[in-house]
């Protein structure tokens, strides 16, 4: 910004008075230790965010197994398959039970101006634009259970609610953009991360991070952010949204009603993008 300070700049809706940071989790080393061991792992030591992070991290191995068992894996001679096999002892099928379910080339919704990415970026969704997919829950019951156990803090039942396996293939990028609102926090649970320092990462505001398998990364996507994978390997995260912890229950109810009204009027599409 002109002041040199990162600020949220959502494209659709801004609720004033919410605590705001680009990242709500501290950076980790590749071995899973905190870069700054004297600091807090979660911004503001927020109890809701801390509880959710610990909850989903405890499911990492089981969720990874479900991803590897249900999402397409390339042939054995493809280097990405070898990476996946090193991550899990599971038997990896040659045919997906889950297929990509969102057209990431779609223009409109949260990113109304133009398509957002280059290269291959696949979504396999449990919650897509606020709707739960029973087929995903049937294929990945533990992943669905993990998310459902978050309860009322899971950001769902709005056109801007998402929970999906996000697979960014090698040489793919997602260019700089902002989310539609500051009402949610976005969580990435890394399941498969490529090798190569700095060649696969995310920038939020002026801060840059890489993913560490099993260590949840919490960000505020109302800040400008971008993602890149310049390696030859896939990057896989379970991506989902939670309510910003400062948004109270009565506010959540009224916000859902506001979006329902806007959707009914046709002001918001039924399949708005991430």
C-alpha positions in Angstrom: 0.0 0.0 0.0 1.0 3.7 -0.1 1.8 3.5 3.6 3.9 0.4 3.3 1.5 -1.5 5.6 -0.4 -4.6 4.5 -4.2 -4.1 4.7 -7.1 -6.3 3.9 -8.9 -5.3 0.7 -11.8 -7.7 0.1 -13.5 -7.4 -3.3 -17.1 -7.6 -2.0 -17.7 -7.0 1.7 -15.8 -5.6 4.6 -16.8 -5.8 8.3 -14.9 -3.2 10.3 -13.4 -3.9 13.7 -12.1 -7.4 13.1 -8.5 -8.3 14.1 -6.4 -8.6 11.0 -3.1 -10.2 10.0 -2.0 -11.8 6.7 -1.1 -15.0 8.4 -2.5 -16.3 11.7 0.0 -19.1 12.1 3.8 -18.7 12.7 6.2 -20.0 10.1 7.7 -23.5 10.5 10.9 -25.1 9.5 10.7 -28.2 7.2 11.2 -30.4 10.2 8.0 -29.1 11.8 9.7 -26.9 14.4 8.8 -23.2 14.8 11.2 -20.8 13.2 10.9 -18.6 16.2 10.6 -20.9 19.2 10.0 -18.0 21.6 6.9 -16.9 19.8 3.3 -18.0 19.7 2.2 -20.6 17.1 -1.2 -18.9 16.7 -1.8 -15.2 16.3 -3.3 -13.5 19.4 -3.2 -17.0 21.1 -6.7 -17.2 19.8 -8.4 -20.2 21.5 -10.8 -21.0 18.7 -8.2 -20.9 16.0 -5.8 -22.9 18.2 -8.3 -25.6 18.8 -9.2 -25.9 15.2 -5.6 -26.1 14.1 -4.8 -28.8 16.6 -7.9 -30.7 15.6 -7.2 -30.9 11.9 -3.5 -31.5 12.3 -4.3 -34.6 14.4 -6.1 -36.0 11.3 -3.3 -35.3 8.8 -2.2 -38.9 8.1 -5.7 -40.2 7.8 -6.8 -37.4 5.5 -3.7 -37.9 3.3 -4.5 -41.7 3.0 -8.0 -40.8 1.8 -6.7 -38.3 -0.7 -4.2 -40.9 -2.1 -6.9 -43.6 -2.2 -9.6 -41.5 -3.9 -7.9 -38.9 -6.2 -6.2 -39.7 -9.5 -2.5 -40.5 -9.3 -0.4 -40.6 -12.5 1.3 -43.8 -13.7 4.2 -45.4 -11.9 6.8 -43.9 -14.2 5.6 -40.3 -13.4 7.8 -38.7 -10.7 4.8 -37.3 -8.9 3.6 -40.8 -8.2 6.9 -41.7 -6.6 6.6 -38.6 -4.3 3.1 -39.7 -3.3 4.1 -43.2 -2.6 6.9 -42.1 -0.4 4.3 -40.2 1.6 2.1 -43.1 2.3 2.1 -46.9 2.6 -1.4 -47.1 1.2 -2.2 -48.9 -2.0 -2.7 -46.2 -4.6 -5.3 -46.9 -7.2 -4.9 -46.0 -10.9 -8.4 -44.6 -11.3 -9.9 -41.8 -9.2 -13.1 -42.3 -7.2 -13.3 -38.5 -7.1 -12.9 -36.3 -10.1 -12.2 -32.5 -10.2 -15.6 -30.8 -9.6 -15.0 -27.1 -10.3 -14.1 -25.3 -13.5 -11.2 -23.2 -12.3 -11.2 -21.5 -15.7 -14.6 -20.0 -14.8 -14.7 -16.2 -14.9 -16.9 -14.5 -12.4 -17.9 -14.8 -8.8 -15.2 -13.9 -6.4 -12.8 -13.2 -9.2 -15.0 -11.4 -11.6 -12.5 -9.9 -13.9 -10.6 -12.9 -15.4 -9.4 -16.5 -14.9 -7.2 -16.8 -12.0 -4.5 -19.4 -12.7 -2.1 -20.9 -15.2 -1.2 -24.6 -15.3 -3.3 -27.3 -13.7 -5.2 -26.7 -10.5 -7.7 -29.3 -9.4 -10.5 -29.1 -6.8 -12.1 -32.1 -5.2 -14.8 -30.6 -3.0 -16.6 -31.5 0.1 -18.2 -28.1 0.4 -18.6 -26.1 -2.8 -20.3 -22.7 -2.7 -21.9 -23.7 0.6 -23.2 -27.1 -0.4 -21.9 -30.4 1.0 -21.2 -33.1 -1.5 -22.4 -36.5 -0.3 -20.2 -38.4 -2.9 -17.1 -36.8 -1.3 -18.3 -37.8 2.2 -18.8 -41.4 1.0 -15.3 -41.6 -0.5 -13.5 -39.7 2.2 -15.6 -40.2 5.4 -12.7 -39.3 7.8 -12.0 -36.0 6.0 -15.7 -35.1 6.1 -15.9 -36.1 9.8 -12.9 -34.0 10.6 -14.4 -30.9 9.0 -17.9 -31.5 10.4 -16.5 -31.8 13.9 -15.4 -28.2 13.7 -19.1 -27.5 14.2 -20.5 -23.9 14.2 -17.1 -22.4 13.5 -16.9 -24.0 10.1 -17.7 -21.4 7.5 -20.5 -23.1 5.6 -24.0 -22.4 4.2 -22.9 -19.3 2.2 -22.1 -19.0 -1.5 -18.5 -18.3 -0.4 -18.0 -21.4 1.7 -15.5 -24.0 0.5 -13.7 -27.1 1.7 -11.7 -29.2 -0.9 -8.6 -30.9 -1.8 -6.6 -28.3 -3.6 -4.0 -29.9 -6.0 -1.7 -27.5 -7.7 0.4 -29.4 -10.2 4.0 -28.6 -11.1 4.6 -25.4 -13.0 1.2 -24.0 -12.1 0.6 -20.6 -10.5 -2.4 -18.7 -9.0 -1.9 -15.0 -9.6 -2.3 -12.2 -7.1 -5.9 -11.6 -6.0 -8.1 -10.9 -2.9 -10.9 -12.8 -1.5 -14.4 -11.3 -1.4 -14.7 -10.6 2.4 -12.9 -10.5 5.7 -15.5 -12.6 7.5 -13.6 -15.9 7.2 -10.1 -17.3 7.8 -8.7 -19.8 5.3 -6.9 -22.9 6.5 -4.5 -25.0 4.4 -3.6 -28.4 5.9 -0.6 -29.5 3.8 -0.7 -33.2 2.7 1.9 -33.4 0.0 4.6 -30.7 -0.5 7.2 -30.5 -3.2 10.9 -30.3 -2.6 12.9 -27.2 -3.5 13.3 -24.2 -1.3 11.2 -21.2 -2.4 10.0 -22.9 -5.6 6.6 -23.7 -4.1 5.0 -21.1 -1.8 2.4 -18.5 -1.0 2.5 -14.8 -0.5 -0.1 -13.0 1.6 0.4 -9.2 1.7 4.2 -8.8 1.9 4.8 -12.1 3.7 5.9 -15.3 2.0 5.6 -18.8 3.3 6.1 -22.4 2.3 3.9 -25.3 3.4 5.1 -27.9 5.9 3.3 -31.2 5.8 1.0 -31.7 8.8 1.3 -28.1 9.9 -1.8 -26.0 9.2 -1.3 -22.6 7.7 -4.0 -20.1 8.5 -4.4 -17.0 6.4 -6.7 -14.0 5.8 -7.5 -14.2 2.1 -8.9 -10.7 2.1 -5.3 -9.6 1.8 -3.8 -9.8 -1.7 -2.2 -13.2 -2.1 -0.7 -15.5 -4.7 0.5 -19.0 -5.0 3.2 -20.7 -7.1 4.5 -24.2 -7.7 7.6 -24.0 -9.9 8.6 -27.6 -9.2 7.7 -30.8 -11.2 5.8 -32.2 -8.3 2.2 -31.6 -7.0 1.3 -29.6 -4.0 -1.7 -30.9 -2.2 -3.6 -29.2 0.7 -6.9 -29.6 2.3 -8.4 -26.1 2.1 -11.3 -25.0 4.1 -12.8 -21.9 5.7 -13.7 -21.0 9.3 -15.6 -18.0 10.6 -13.4 -15.1 11.7 -13.4 -15.6 15.5 -14.5 -12.0 16.1 -17.7 -12.5 14.1 -20.4 -13.3 16.8 -23.2 -15.8 16.4 -25.9 -13.2 15.9 -23.8 -11.5 13.2 -23.2 -14.9 11.5 -26.9 -15.5 11.3 -27.6 -12.1 9.8 -24.7 -12.4 7.4 -26.0 -15.7 6.1 -29.4 -14.1 5.7 -27.9 -11.3 3.7 -26.1 -13.6 1.3 -29.3 -15.7 0.9 -31.2 -12.6 0.0 -28.5 -11.5 -2.5 -28.4 -14.9 -4.1 -32.2 -15.0 -4.4 -32.0 -11.6 -6.2 -29.4 -13.0 -8.6 -26.8 -10.6 -7.3 -24.5 -13.5 -6.3 -24.1 -16.5 -8.5 -24.7 -20.0 -7.2 -21.2 -21.3 -8.0 -18.8 -18.5 -7.0 -15.2 -19.3 -7.0 -12.6 -19.5 -4.2 
